[in-house]
Amino acid sequence: MFSISSHELTDILIKLGMAFFVGGIVGAEREYKNKTAGFRTLILICTGAMLFTVLAVKIDITNSARIIANIVVGIGFLGGGVIFKDESKVTGITTASIIWVTAALGVCIGLGYYILAIIFMISIIIVLLLFSRIEYYIDNNHQIKQYEIYTMLDTSSIHFIEQQAAAHQLKISNKTIRKENEKMIIIICLI
């Protein structure tokens, strides 16, 4: 057993408050966007990582790096559980990353690097708020869209499609035409 002095208890309570604050700020952003890992989850992840770090240092400062390394592995496993693959896309990657980085913030706090935790919390919030707008712009303005158009066997359809794309300032990056029964299938990729 080990004992905790009043000074150490005060230090742990400060770290607990910091973990609640930092995890809560990141979690609030995720909760606002209605993501899987939200407010309470990220507070618990940050607090848990902080607690494991404090205990690792308290028990054996020479081997605490092994315990911290296992936090990274365990959190990676937890984050992997929120990644889902659909027919056309993978979702949950950002949420998994947030789980992982929030645990890293907890380790920072557990080691007493409060300023570093605050700096990285702010940078995470900037990435989540500002960069999501940049990502939205890129996705909506520079995305390749593929369409399948079914029409009768008539080459005038191809010319009409090309004219419509040009009128709407879209470029055709790829065009495939195939015949199926009495119909023509035109597959176009628009930029």
ChimeraX attribute file (.defattr): number of C-alpha atoms within 10 A of each C-alpha:
attribute: neighborCount
match mode: 1-to-1
recipient: residues
	/A:1	3
	/A:2	6
	/A:3	8
	/A:4	10
	/A:5	9
	/A:6	9
	/A:7	9
	/A:8	12
	/A:9	12
	/A:10	12
	/A:11	15
	/A:12	19
	/A:13	12
	/A:14	16
	/A:15	24
	/A:16	21
	/A:17	14
	/A:18	24
	/A:19	32
	/A:20	21
	/A:21	17
	/A:22	26
	/A:23	27
	/A:24	22
	/A:25	19
	/A:26	24
	/A:27	28
	/A:28	19
	/A:29	16
	/A:30	21
	/A:31	18
	/A:32	10
	/A:33	10
	/A:34	11
	/A:35	15
	/A:36	13
	/A:37	21
	/A:38	22
	/A:39	21
	/A:40	14
	/A:41	17
	/A:42	29
	/A:43	26
	/A:44	19
	/A:45	26
	/A:46	32
	/A:47	28
	/A:48	19
	/A:49	25
	/A:50	29
	/A:51	21
	/A:52	19
	/A:53	24
	/A:54	23
	/A:55	15
	/A:56	20
	/A:57	18
	/A:58	14
	/A:59	13
	/A:60	11
	/A:61	11
	/A:62	9
	/A:63	11
	/A:64	18
	/A:65	14
	/A:66	11
	/A:67	16
	/A:68	21
	/A:69	10
	/A:70	13
	/A:71	21
	/A:72	18
	/A:73	13
	/A:74	14
	/A:75	21
	/A:76	16
	/A:77	13
	/A:78	15
	/A:79	20
	/A:80	17
	/A:81	11
	/A:82	18
	/A:83	15
	/A:84	11
	/A:85	9
	/A:86	8
	/A:87	5
	/A:88	6
	/A:89	7
	/A:90	10
	/A:91	13
	/A:92	18
	/A:93	14
	/A:94	14
	/A:95	19
	/A:96	22
	/A:97	16
	/A:98	21
	/A:99	27
	/A:100	24
	/A:101	21
	/A:102	30
	/A:103	29
	/A:104	22
	/A:105	29
	/A:106	34
	/A:107	26
	/A:108	23
	/A:109	30
	/A:110	30
	/A:111	16
	/A:112	19
	/A:113	14
	/A:114	19
	/A:115	11
	/A:116	13
	/A:117	22
	/A:118	17
	/A:119	11
	/A:120	18
	/A:121	20
	/A:122	15
	/A:123	12
	/A:124	18
	/A:125	17
	/A:126	12
	/A:127	13
	/A:128	16
	/A:129	12
	/A:130	11
	/A:131	13
	/A:132	12
	/A:133	12
	/A:134	11
	/A:135	11
	/A:136	11
	/A:137	12
	/A:138	11
	/A:139	11
	/A:140	9
	/A:141	10
	/A:142	11
	/A:143	12
	/A:144	16
	/A:145	11
	/A:146	15
	/A:147	12
	/A:148	13
	/A:149	14
	/A:150	15
	/A:151	15
	/A:152	14
	/A:153	15
	/A:154	10
	/A:155	10
	/A:156	10
	/A:157	16
	/A:158	16
	/A:159	11
	/A:160	11
	/A:161	15
	/A:162	15
	/A:163	13
	/A:164	12
	/A:165	15
	/A:166	12
	/A:167	9
	/A:168	8
	/A:169	11
	/A:170	14
	/A:171	14
	/A:172	17
	/A:173	12
	/A:174	12
	/A:175	14
	/A:176	10
	/A:177	13
	/A:178	11
	/A:179	13
	/A:180	11
	/A:181	7
	/A:182	9
	/A:183	13
	/A:184	19
	/A:185	17
	/A:186	18
	/A:187	16
	/A:188	21
	/A:189	17
	/A:190	18
	/A:191	16
